[in-house]
Amino acid sequence: MIAKLVNFFGDPQYRAQRWRLFVIVMAITLMADFLVRRDHVEGFWQAIPGWGALYGFIACFLIIFFSKFLGHQGKLMRREDYYD
């Protein structure tokens, strides 16, 4: 079972299916956000439907971008055979 899951996320032949799955999950997340009541929000941005999903996506993107920047430009990344 786990081998099928690993192959699904690692094999290039399933790229279209992974993309479709990603879009479906994002659409369900966005639609579910319209069902949440927003009676007591602390900021105006919290009343915007889809704000949590957008905020999470941008935060994840920035974390990945910043860590790659630190690895390559900050000289934190080592060669593959560094410990050999």
The first five atom37 places (N, CA, C, CB, O) and aatype in JSON, in Angstrom:
{
  "aatype": [12, 9, 0, 11, 10, 19, 2, 13, 13, 7, 3, 14, 5, 18, 1, 0, 5, 1, 17, 1, 10, 13, 19, 9, 19, 12, 0, 9, 16, 10, 12, 0, 3, 13, 10, 19, 1, 1, 3, 8, 19, 6, 7, 13, 17, 5, 0, 9, 14, 7, 17, 7, 0, 10, 18, 7, 13, 9, 0, 4, 13, 10, 9, 9, 13, 13, 15, 11, 13, 10, 7, 8, 5, 7, 11, 10, 12, 1, 1, 6, 3, 18, 18, 3],
  "atom_mask": [
    [1, 1, 1, 1, 1],
    [1, 1, 1, 1, 1],
    [1, 1, 1, 1, 1],
    [1, 1, 1, 1, 1],
    [1, 1, 1, 1, 1],
    [1, 1, 1, 1, 1],
    [1, 1, 1, 1, 1],
    [1, 1, 1, 1, 1],
    [1, 1, 1, 1, 1],
    [1, 1, 1, 0, 1],
    [1, 1, 1, 1, 1],
    [1, 1, 1, 1, 1],
    [1, 1, 1, 1, 1],
    [1, 1, 1, 1, 1],
    [1, 1, 1, 1, 1],
    [1, 1, 1, 1, 1],
    [1, 1, 1, 1, 1],
    [1, 1, 1, 1, 1],
    [1, 1, 1, 1, 1],
    [1, 1, 1, 1, 1],
    [1, 1, 1, 1, 1],
    [1, 1, 1, 1, 1],
    [1, 1, 1, 1, 1],
    [1, 1, 1, 1, 1],
    [1, 1, 1, 1, 1],
    [1, 1, 1, 1, 1],
    [1, 1, 1, 1, 1],
    [1, 1, 1, 1, 1],
    [1, 1, 1, 1, 1],
    [1, 1, 1, 1, 1],
    [1, 1, 1, 1, 1],
    [1, 1, 1, 1, 1],
    [1, 1, 1, 1, 1],
    [1, 1, 1, 1, 1],
    [1, 1, 1, 1, 1],
    [1, 1, 1, 1, 1],
    [1, 1, 1, 1, 1],
    [1, 1, 1, 1, 1],
    [1, 1, 1, 1, 1],
    [1, 1, 1, 1, 1],
    [1, 1, 1, 1, 1],
    [1, 1, 1, 1, 1],
    [1, 1, 1, 0, 1],
    [1, 1, 1, 1, 1],
    [1, 1, 1, 1, 1],
    [1, 1, 1, 1, 1],
    [1, 1, 1, 1, 1],
    [1, 1, 1, 1, 1],
    [1, 1, 1, 1, 1],
    [1, 1, 1, 0, 1],
    [1, 1, 1, 1, 1],
    [1, 1, 1, 0, 1],
    [1, 1, 1, 1, 1],
    [1, 1, 1, 1, 1],
    [1, 1, 1, 1, 1],
    [1, 1, 1, 0, 1],
    [1, 1, 1, 1, 1],
    [1, 1, 1, 1, 1],
    [1, 1, 1, 1, 1],
    [1, 1, 1, 1, 1],
    [1, 1, 1, 1, 1],
    [1, 1, 1, 1, 1],
    [1, 1, 1, 1, 1],
    [1, 1, 1, 1, 1],
    [1, 1, 1, 1, 1],
    [1, 1, 1, 1, 1],
    [1, 1, 1, 1, 1],
    [1, 1, 1, 1, 1],
    [1, 1, 1, 1, 1],
    [1, 1, 1, 1, 1],
    [1, 1, 1, 0, 1],
    [1, 1, 1, 1, 1],
    [1, 1, 1, 1, 1],
    [1, 1, 1, 0, 1],
    [1, 1, 1, 1, 1],
    [1, 1, 1, 1, 1],
    [1, 1, 1, 1, 1],
    [1, 1, 1, 1, 1],
    [1, 1, 1, 1, 1],
    [1, 1, 1, 1, 1],
    [1, 1, 1, 1, 1],
    [1, 1, 1, 1, 1],
    [1, 1, 1, 1, 1],
    [1, 1, 1, 1, 1]
  ],
  "atom_positions": [
    [[0.82, -1.2, 0.0], [0.0, 0.0, 0.0], [0.86, 1.26, 0.0], [-0.93, 0.0, 1.2], [0.62, 2.19, -0.77]],
    [[1.88, 1.28, 0.88], [2.73, 2.46, 0.97], [3.57, 2.62, -0.3], [3.64, 2.38, 2.2], [3.88, 3.75, -0.71]],
    [[3.93, 1.51, -0.93], [4.71, 1.58, -2.17], [3.89, 2.24, -3.28], [5.16, 0.17, -2.61], [4.43, 3.01, -4.07]],
    [[2.6, 1.94, -3.35], [1.74, 2.57, -4.35], [1.65, 4.08, -4.11], [0.32, 1.94, -4.32], [1.67, 4.87, -5.05]],
    [[1.56, 4.47, -2.85], [1.47, 5.88, -2.51], [2.77, 6.61, -2.86], [1.16, 6.06, -1.03], [2.74, 7.71, -3.41]],
    [[3.9, 6.0, -2.53], [5.2, 6.59, -2.86], [5.37, 6.7, -4.37], [6.36, 5.76, -2.24], [5.85, 7.72, -4.87]],
    [[4.98, 5.66, -5.08], [5.08, 5.7, -6.55], [4.16, 6.77, -7.14], [4.74, 4.34, -7.14], [4.52, 7.42, -8.12]],
    [[2.99, 6.96, -6.54], [2.06, 7.97, -7.05], [2.65, 9.36, -6.94], [0.72, 7.9, -6.3], [2.52, 10.16, -7.86]],
    [[3.3, 9.67, -5.82], [3.85, 11.01, -5.63], [5.24, 11.18, -6.23], [3.9, 11.33, -4.18], [5.71, 12.32, -6.37]],
    [[5.91, 10.1, -6.58], [7.26, 10.22, -7.11], [7.4, 9.96, -8.59], [0.0, 0.0, 0.0], [8.39, 10.38, -9.19]],
    [[6.45, 9.29, -9.19], [6.57, 8.87, -10.59], [6.03, 9.96, -11.52], [5.81, 7.55, -10.82], [4.92, 10.45, -11.31]],
    [[6.8, 10.34, -12.53], [6.35, 11.4, -13.46], [5.11, 11.02, -14.27], [7.46, 11.74, -14.41], [4.42, 11.91, -14.77]],
    [[4.8, 9.73, -14.41], [3.65, 9.34, -15.22], [2.33, 9.74, -14.57], [3.67, 7.84, -15.48], [1.31, 9.81, -15.24]],
    [[2.34, 10.01, -13.26], [1.12, 10.39, -12.55], [1.01, 11.91, -12.36], [1.08, 9.71, -11.19], [0.21, 12.38, -11.55]],
    [[1.79, 12.66, -13.11], [1.82, 14.12, -12.95], [0.44, 14.76, -13.17], [2.82, 14.73, -13.92], [0.04, 15.62, -12.39]],
    [[-0.26, 14.35, -14.19], [-1.59, 14.92, -14.48], [-2.58, 14.58, -13.37], [-2.12, 14.41, -15.84], [-3.39, 15.42, -12.97]],
    [[-2.52, 13.36, -12.87], [-3.44, 12.96, -11.79], [-3.12, 13.71, -10.5], [-3.35, 11.45, -11.55], [-4.03, 14.1, -9.77]],
    [[-1.84, 13.91, -10.22], [-1.47, 14.68, -9.01], [-1.96, 16.11, -9.12], [0.06, 14.67, -8.81], [-2.47, 16.67, -8.15]],
    [[-1.81, 16.7, -10.3], [-2.26, 18.08, -10.49], [-3.77, 18.19, -10.31], [-1.85, 18.59, -11.89], [-4.26, 19.12, -9.67]],
    [[-4.51, 17.23, -10.88], [-5.96, 17.21, -10.73], [-6.35, 17.07, -9.26], [-6.56, 16.07, -11.56], [-7.26, 17.75, -8.79]],
    [[-5.67, 16.19, -8.55], [-5.94, 15.99, -7.12], [-5.66, 17.27, -6.34], [-5.1, 14.83, -6.58], [-6.43, 17.63, -5.45]],
    [[-4.58, 17.94, -6.66], [-4.24, 19.2, -6.0], [-5.32, 20.25, -6.23], [-2.89, 19.72, -6.51], [-5.72, 20.94, -5.29]],
    [[-5.79, 20.39, -7.45], [-6.81, 21.38, -7.77], [-8.13, 21.05, -7.06], [-7.03, 21.46, -9.29], [-8.82, 21.94, -6.57]],
    [[-8.47, 19.77, -7.01], [-9.72, 19.37, -6.33], [-9.64, 19.66, -4.84], [-9.99, 17.86, -6.56], [-10.6, 20.18, -4.27]],
    [[-8.51, 19.34, -4.21], [-8.36, 19.6, -2.78], [-8.4, 21.1, -2.49], [-7.05, 18.99, -2.25], [-9.0, 21.53, -1.51]],
    [[-7.76, 21.9, -3.33], [-7.78, 23.35, -3.14], [-9.2, 23.9, -3.33], [-6.81, 24.03, -4.12], [-9.61, 24.8, -2.59]],
    [[-9.93, 23.38, -4.3], [-11.3, 23.85, -4.52], [-12.2, 23.49, -3.34], [-11.87, 23.25, -5.82], [-13.02, 24.3, -2.91]],
    [[-12.04, 22.28, -2.8], [-12.84, 21.87, -1.64], [-12.5, 22.74, -0.44], [-12.6, 20.38, -1.3], [-13.4, 23.13, 0.31]],
    [[-11.23, 23.04, -0.24], [-10.82, 23.91, 0.86], [-11.42, 25.3, 0.72], [-9.29, 24.01, 0.92], [-11.9, 25.87, 1.7]],
    [[-11.4, 25.83, -0.48], [-11.95, 27.16, -0.71], [-13.47, 27.17, -0.52], [-11.59, 27.66, -2.11], [-14.02, 28.1, 0.06]],
    [[-14.16, 26.14, -1.03], [-15.61, 26.07, -0.86], [-16.0, 25.89, 0.6], [-16.19, 24.93, -1.69], [-16.99, 26.47, 1.06]],
    [[-15.23, 25.1, 1.35], [-15.53, 24.89, 2.77], [-15.36, 26.17, 3.55], [-14.63, 23.81, 3.35], [-16.03, 26.37, 4.57]],
    [[-14.48, 27.05, 3.09], [-14.27, 28.31, 3.79], [-15.48, 29.23, 3.68], [-13.03, 29.01, 3.24], [-15.65, 30.11, 4.53]],
    [[-16.31, 29.05, 2.68], [-17.52, 29.86, 2.56], [-18.59, 29.43, 3.56], [-18.07, 29.77, 1.13], [-19.54, 30.17, 3.8]],
    [[-18.45, 28.25, 4.15], [-19.43, 27.74, 5.09], [-19.15, 28.18, 6.53], [-19.47, 26.24, 5.02], [-20.0, 28.0, 7.41]],
    [[-17.99, 28.75, 6.78], [-17.6, 29.15, 8.13], [-18.24, 30.5, 8.46], [-16.06, 29.24, 8.26], [-18.21, 31.44, 7.67]],
    [[-18.83, 30.56, 9.66], [-19.42, 31.83, 10.11], [-18.31, 32.74, 10.62], [-20.5, 31.6, 11.22], [-17.38, 32.29, 11.29]],
    [[-18.4, 33.99, 10.3], [-17.39, 34.96, 10.69], [-18.03, 36.09, 11.49], [-16.65, 35.53, 9.46], [-18.02, 37.25, 11.08]],
    [[-18.59, 35.74, 12.63], [-19.26, 36.73, 13.46], [-18.26, 37.55, 14.28], [-20.26, 36.05, 14.39], [-18.46, 38.75, 14.49]],
    [[-17.21, 36.91, 14.74], [-16.27, 37.58, 15.65], [-14.86, 37.52, 15.08], [-16.31, 36.93, 17.06], [-14.03, 36.73, 15.53]],
    [[-14.59, 38.34, 14.11], [-13.25, 38.39, 13.52], [-12.48, 39.54, 14.16], [-13.31, 38.56, 11.97], [-13.07, 40.55, 14.57]],
    [[-11.17, 39.39, 14.24], [-10.35, 40.43, 14.85], [-9.85, 41.43, 13.82], [-9.18, 39.81, 15.57], [-9.61, 42.59, 14.16]],
    [[-9.67, 41.02, 12.58], [-9.22, 41.91, 11.52], [-10.11, 41.77, 10.32], [0.0, 0.0, 0.0], [-10.76, 40.74, 10.14]],
    [[-10.15, 42.78, 9.49], [-11.04, 42.74, 8.32], [-10.64, 41.64, 7.34], [-11.02, 44.08, 7.6], [-11.5, 41.1, 6.64]],
    [[-9.35, 41.29, 7.31], [-8.89, 40.27, 6.37], [-9.41, 38.88, 6.74], [-7.37, 40.25, 6.33], [-9.52, 38.01, 5.87]],
    [[-9.74, 38.66, 8.0], [-10.26, 37.36, 8.4], [-11.69, 37.13, 7.93], [-10.19, 37.22, 9.91], [-12.17, 36.0, 7.94]],
    [[-12.36, 38.18, 7.51], [-13.72, 38.04, 6.99], [-13.74, 37.7, 5.51], [-14.5, 39.33, 7.24], [-14.8, 37.42, 4.95]],
    [[-12.6, 37.72, 4.86], [-12.51, 37.43, 3.43], [-12.52, 35.91, 3.23], [-11.23, 38.06, 2.8], [-11.65, 35.23, 3.78]],
    [[-13.47, 35.37, 2.48], [-13.47, 33.92, 2.22], [-12.23, 33.51, 1.44], [-14.76, 33.51, 1.45], [-11.86, 34.15, 0.46]],
    [[-11.61, 32.46, 1.88], [-10.41, 31.97, 1.21], [-9.13, 32.57, 1.75], [0.0, 0.0, 0.0], [-8.04, 32.24, 1.27]],
    [[-9.22, 33.45, 2.73], [-8.03, 34.12, 3.26], [-7.06, 33.11, 3.88], [-8.43, 35.17, 4.3], [-5.85, 33.21, 3.67]],
    [[-7.58, 32.16, 4.64], [-6.7, 31.18, 5.29], [-5.93, 30.35, 4.29], [0.0, 0.0, 0.0], [-4.74, 30.1, 4.49]],
    [[-6.59, 29.92, 3.24], [-5.92, 29.11, 2.21], [-4.87, 29.94, 1.48], [-6.94, 28.55, 1.22], [-3.77, 29.45, 1.22]],
    [[-5.21, 31.17, 1.15], [-4.25, 32.04, 0.46], [-3.06, 32.37, 1.35], [-4.93, 33.33, 0.01], [-1.91, 32.33, 0.9]],
    [[-3.34, 32.69, 2.6], [-2.27, 33.0, 3.54], [-1.35, 31.8, 3.74], [-2.87, 33.43, 4.89], [-0.13, 31.95, 3.76]],
    [[-1.92, 30.61, 3.87], [-1.12, 29.4, 4.03], [-0.27, 29.1, 2.8], [0.0, 0.0, 0.0], [0.88, 28.7, 2.93]],
    [[-0.83, 29.3, 1.61], [-0.08, 29.06, 0.38], [1.08, 30.02, 0.25], [-1.0, 29.18, -0.83], [2.2, 29.61, -0.08]],
    [[0.84, 31.3, 0.5], [1.9, 32.29, 0.4], [2.97, 32.05, 1.45], [1.32, 33.71, 0.54], [4.16, 32.16, 1.15]],
    [[2.57, 31.72, 2.68], [3.54, 31.45, 3.73], [4.41, 30.24, 3.38], [2.83, 31.23, 5.07], [5.62, 30.28, 3.58]],
    [[3.81, 29.19, 2.87], [4.55, 27.99, 2.48], [5.53, 28.31, 1.35], [3.58, 26.87, 2.05], [6.68, 27.88, 1.38]],
    [[5.08, 29.06, 0.37], [5.93, 29.45, -0.75], [7.13, 30.27, -0.25], [5.13, 30.27, -1.78], [8.26, 30.03, -0.68]],
    [[6.88, 31.21, 0.65], [7.97, 32.05, 1.16], [8.96, 31.24, 2.0], [7.4, 33.19, 2.0], [10.17, 31.5, 1.93]],
    [[8.48, 30.29, 2.78], [9.39, 29.46, 3.56], [10.3, 28.65, 2.64], [8.59, 28.52, 4.49], [11.5, 28.56, 2.88]],
    [[9.72, 28.06, 1.6], [10.53, 27.27, 0.67], [11.51, 28.16, -0.07], [9.62, 26.54, -0.34], [12.68, 27.8, -0.21]],
    [[11.06, 29.32, -0.55], [11.93, 30.23, -1.28], [13.08, 30.71, -0.4], [11.14, 31.43, -1.81], [14.23, 30.72, -0.83]],
    [[12.78, 31.1, 0.84], [13.8, 31.6, 1.76], [14.8, 30.51, 2.12], [13.15, 32.16, 3.02], [16.0, 30.78, 2.2]],
    [[14.34, 29.29, 2.34], [15.27, 28.22, 2.69], [16.17, 27.86, 1.51], [14.5, 26.98, 3.16], [17.35, 27.56, 1.7]],
    [[15.63, 27.88, 0.3], [16.48, 27.63, -0.88], [17.49, 28.75, -1.06], [15.61, 27.48, -2.15], [18.64, 28.5, -1.42]],
    [[17.06, 29.98, -0.81], [17.98, 31.13, -0.89], [19.11, 30.98, 0.12], [17.22, 32.45, -0.65], [20.28, 31.19, -0.22]],
    [[18.78, 30.61, 1.35], [19.81, 30.42, 2.37], [20.75, 29.28, 1.99], [19.18, 30.14, 3.72], [21.96, 29.38, 2.21]],
    [[20.21, 28.22, 1.44], [21.04, 27.09, 1.06], [22.02, 27.41, -0.04], [0.0, 0.0, 0.0], [23.18, 27.0, 0.03]],
    [[21.57, 28.12, -1.05], [22.43, 28.4, -2.2], [23.25, 29.67, -2.02], [21.59, 28.52, -3.45], [24.46, 29.65, -2.23]],
    [[22.63, 30.76, -1.65], [23.34, 32.04, -1.53], [24.05, 32.19, -0.18], [22.37, 33.19, -1.73], [25.08, 32.84, -0.09]],
    [[23.5, 31.59, 0.85], [24.09, 31.69, 2.18], [25.17, 30.65, 2.43], [0.0, 0.0, 0.0], [25.71, 30.57, 3.53]],
    [[25.47, 29.86, 1.43], [26.51, 28.83, 1.49], [26.28, 27.81, 2.6], [27.86, 29.48, 1.69], [27.23, 27.3, 3.18]],
    [[25.02, 27.51, 2.89], [24.71, 26.49, 3.88], [24.65, 25.1, 3.27], [23.4, 26.81, 4.56], [24.81, 24.1, 3.98]],
    [[24.42, 25.02, 1.96], [24.3, 23.74, 1.28], [25.7, 23.21, 0.96], [23.45, 23.89, -0.01], [26.59, 23.96, 0.57]],
    [[25.88, 21.92, 1.12], [27.15, 21.27, 0.82], [26.99, 20.37, -0.41], [27.63, 20.44, 2.04], [25.89, 20.03, -0.82]],
    [[28.14, 20.01, -0.98], [28.13, 19.09, -2.11], [27.56, 17.75, -1.69], [29.54, 18.91, -2.7], [27.53, 17.43, -0.5]],
    [[27.11, 16.97, -2.65], [26.52, 15.67, -2.35], [27.54, 14.72, -1.73], [25.94, 15.07, -3.61], [27.17, 13.9, -0.89]],
    [[28.79, 14.8, -2.13], [29.82, 13.9, -1.63], [30.66, 14.55, -0.53], [30.73, 13.44, -2.77], [31.82, 14.19, -0.37]],
    [[30.11, 15.49, 0.21], [30.85, 16.23, 1.23], [31.38, 15.32, 2.34], [29.96, 17.3, 1.82], [32.5, 15.51, 2.8]],
    [[30.58, 14.34, 2.76], [30.99, 13.48, 3.86], [31.7, 12.21, 3.41], [29.78, 13.12, 4.68], [32.05, 11.38, 4.25]],
    [[31.92, 12.03, 2.14], [32.58, 10.8, 1.64], [34.07, 10.83, 1.84], [32.29, 10.6, 0.17], [34.77, 9.88, 1.47]]
  ]
}
